[in-house]
C-alpha cells in the first residue's frame, strides 16, 4: 500500500510543479502563484481535517508547533530556492536541493530504526541519481555569487524540515491534515505581503496613468495585470495538486519506511520533465534518458524490497 501511495503522491505533487512551469511559460507572477497555491492548500487541508474529524487536534498546541516548523520549512525553503535560482544554474540548483531527501533517509534509519539493507541502499541510490540526472542540461550560466552556496544549503535544511517533519508527526500520532493546515496557513502569511504589494503597484500604475502618457505607461501595467491573473489561475490549480500530493505522502509515511517513501516522493520533478517533452517538445540529452532508466530500476528494486 505504501508503495502505491508514494508513487501516486509523487505524480500528484509533480503535477503542481508542472502547473507552476506552465505559469512560468506564460509569464505568470511568481509571488501571486505562490500565495494562491498556499491559500488553496490551506483550504484543502482544512476541509480534509473536517471530513475526517481530525480538526479537534487543532486544540493541541503541539500541532501548532509542528505546523509552524513544517510551514517554515515549506515557505522559507521555496523562497530560498527561488533566490538561489537567481544566482546559479537551475541544472545544478534543482538536483542539489533534492539532497534534503538524504537527511530524511538518515533520520528514518537512525531515529526510528528503519531497516537499511543493501537493496534499500541500491534503491535509494538509483532514485537519487535519477533525480540529479534529469535536470542536467547545457547552460552557459554559472554561479554569480558566493551567496548561492549559503542560500542552497539553507534551502536543503528547510525542505528537510518539511519532508522529515511529516514523518515525526506521524510517529507522534498526529494526523497530517491539521498539521499541514497550520503549515500552509503560515505560508499564506509569509507570501501574502509580496503578492499584495505587487497587485497594488500594478493597480496604481494603471490608475495614475494620465491620458497623455497612457500609451507609454499603461501597456506594461496591463501586461503585469495579465501576469497576475495567470499566476492566480495556475496557483490555484497547483494548490490542489500540492494538497493532494502532500496528503498522500503523509499517509505513505504512516504506512511505510521514510527511507524509501521519501526518495520516491523526491522523483516528482521527473513528471515535469516528461510533460515538457510531450507538450513543449523539449529534448532530453543522453544523461536525462539515463535518468528515466535509473528511475524505473529504482522503483523495481523498491518493489522487490517491499515484498520481502
N, C-alpha and C positions, 0 to 999 in steps of 0.2 A: 504493500500500500504506500509506504513512504517513498518508494522509488518513483511510482507514477505521479504522486503528488509533487515530488521535487521537479520532475521534468515538466509537468504542467505549470508549476509556479514560474519556472524559468521562461517558458513560452509566453505566458501572460505578462510577466514583468518585462520581458523583452519587447512585447508589443508597445508598452509605454515608451520605451526608448525609440521605437520605430516612429511613433506619432510625434515625438519630440524632434526627430530628424526631419519629418515632413514639415513641421513648423519652421525649422531652420531653412529648409529648401525654399519655403515661401516667405522668408524674411520675417517670421513671426517674432514678437517681442519675447525675449528670454525671461525677463522678470515677471511679465504677465502670465506666461505659460506656467512658471513655477508656482505662482500664487494660486492659480486655479487648479493646478494639479493637487496641491495640498488641501484646498478647500473641498474639492470633490472627494478626495481620500478621507478627510475628516468626517464628512457626511456618511460615506460608505461604512467606515468602521463604527460610527455611532449607531447607524441603523442595524448593523450586524450585531452589535452588543445588545440592542433592544430585542431583536428577534431571538437570539439565543439566551436572553435573560442573564447575561453576564454583566450588565450595566451596574448591578449592585456592587461590584468590585471597585467601582469608582469611589466608593466611600473609604476605601483603604488608602492611606497616604503613601504606602509603598508602591501602589500602582502609579501614582502621580510622579513619584521619584524615578521609577523605572521608565515611564513615558518621557520624562524630562531628559534623561540620559540618552535614550534611543532617539528622541527628537533632535537633540543637539547633534548626535552623530549623523542623522539624515540631512538636516538643513545645513549645518556647517560643512559637512562632507561635500555636498553638492556645490556649495559656494566656493570652497577652496579648490575643488576640482575645476570649476569654470575659470577661476583665476589662474590656475596652473596652465590651462589650455592657452591662455593669452601669452604665456611666456615660453612655451615649449611645444614641440610637435605632438599632435594627437596620437600618432602611431607609437609614441613612447609613453606619453602620459596615461593613456587609457589602460594599456595592459598592466602597467606598474600599479595603478590604483586598485586593480583587482587582486594584488598580493595581500589585501586585507583578509582574504579567504584563508591564507596560511595561518594567520593569527587565530581565526575561528577554529581551524582544524586542530591546532595545538591546544586551544582551550578545551575542546571536546575530549581530547586524548588525556590531558593532564588533570583537568578538574573533575571530569565525570568518568574517567577510566574507560572510555570507549576503545574497543579493540582497534589496533592499527597494525595489521599484518602486512605481509609482502604484497598481497593482492590489492589491499586498500591503498598502499603507497603507490603502486603502479597506476591504479585508477585515478588517484588524485593528481599524480604527475601528468598523466595524459590529458586530463581536463585543463590543468593549468597551462600546459604547453599550447593546447588548442586556443585557450583564451588569449594568450600572448601573440601567437602567430596570426590570428585572424585580423589584427589591426595593423599588420606590417605592410605599409605602402611607402613608395618612394616619396620623400618630402624634402624640399630644399630648405625648409625652415629648421633652425637649430634652437637650442636653449639660449634665450636672450638675456637671462638674469639669473644670478645665484639664488634669488628668492624662489625660483621654481622648485628647488630641492626641498626647501622647508615647507612650502605650500603642499607639495605632493605627499611628503611624509605625514603631515598633519591630516591630510585628506584620507590617507590609508588608515590612520588610527580612528578617525571619525566613522568611516564606513564599517570598521571592525566593531565599533560600539553598537552600531545599528544591527548588523547581521549577527554578531555574537550575543548582543543583549537579548534578543528574542529567545535564544537557547537558554539563557539564565532564567528569564521569566517563566519559560515553560517548565523548567526544573523546579521552580518555586511554586508551581501550581497556579500561576496566573493565566487567565485566558488572554489570547492575543489581541482580540478586538478592543477591549478597553485600554490596553497598554498603547496600541497603535493609534487609537483615537486621541489620546493625550499627546503622543509624539507628533502626529500630524497637525493637531491644533497649535502646538508650539511652533511648528514650522510655518504655519499661516502667519503667526505674529512676526516671525523672522523676516518673511518676504513681503509682507503687506505694504510696508512703508516705501520701499523702492518702486513697487508697482503703482501705488497711488501717486507718487511723485512724478513718475513717467506719464501717467494719464493727465495729471494737472498741467504739466509742461506742454503736452500736445494740445489740450483744450485751450490753454492760454494763448498759444501761438495762433490758433485759428480765430479766437475771439478778438485778439489785438491787431490782427492784420487789417490795415487800412485798405480802402478801395484802390488807392494808387499803387500800393505795393502788394496787392493781393496775388497777382500773378507770380511775384518773386518769392513771397513768404509762404503762401498757402499750400502750394503743391507738396512741399516736403512734409508739412504738418498733416496733410491729408493722407500721405503715404504712411506716416507714423501711426495715424489713427487706424488705417487698414492693418498695419503690422500688429497693433494692439488687439484687434479683433481676431486676427489669425492666431496669435498666441493664446487668447482666451479659448477659442474653439478647440484647438488641439490640446491645450492644457486640461480641459475638462475630460476629453477622451483619455488622455494619459493618466489622469487621476483615477478613472475607473479601473484601468489596467494595473496601475500601481497598487490600488487597494486589493484587487483580486490576486495579484501575484504575491504580495507580501503576506496576505492572509493564508494562502495555501502553503507558502514557505514556512510560516509559523506552525501550521498543523503538521507539516512534514517533520519539523524539528521535534515535535512532541512524540512522533511515532518512529523516528529513525535516528541514526547516529549523525551528529553535527559534522563529524569529519568526512562524511560522504555527501550529506544533503547540501552543505554549503558549497562545495566545488561544483556540484550540478547546477545549483542556482546561479553561480558565477558565470555560467555559459550563456546567460540570457542575451549578452551582446551579439552572439553569433546569429540570432534571428534578424537583427538589424542588417547585418552584412548580407545574409541570404536574400532578404527582401530588396535590398539595394541592387543586388544583381538582377533580380527578376523584374523590378519596376523601373529603376533608374538606369538599368543597363550598365552598372558598374562592373568592371572586370576584376577578377581575382588573379593575383600572381601565384606562383608555384607554392610559396610558403603558406598562403591563405588556403589553397586547396588542400595542402597537407594538414592544416588546422582541422578541417572537417573530418579527415580520416582519423586524426587523434581523438576528436570528439566522439565519433562512433565507437572507436576502440575503448575509450574510457567508459562509455555507457554500457558497453557489453561486459567489460570486466566488473563493473559495479553490479550489474545484474547477476553475474556469476557469484560474486561475493555475497550479495544479499540473499541468495538461495542456499548458501552453505550454513 
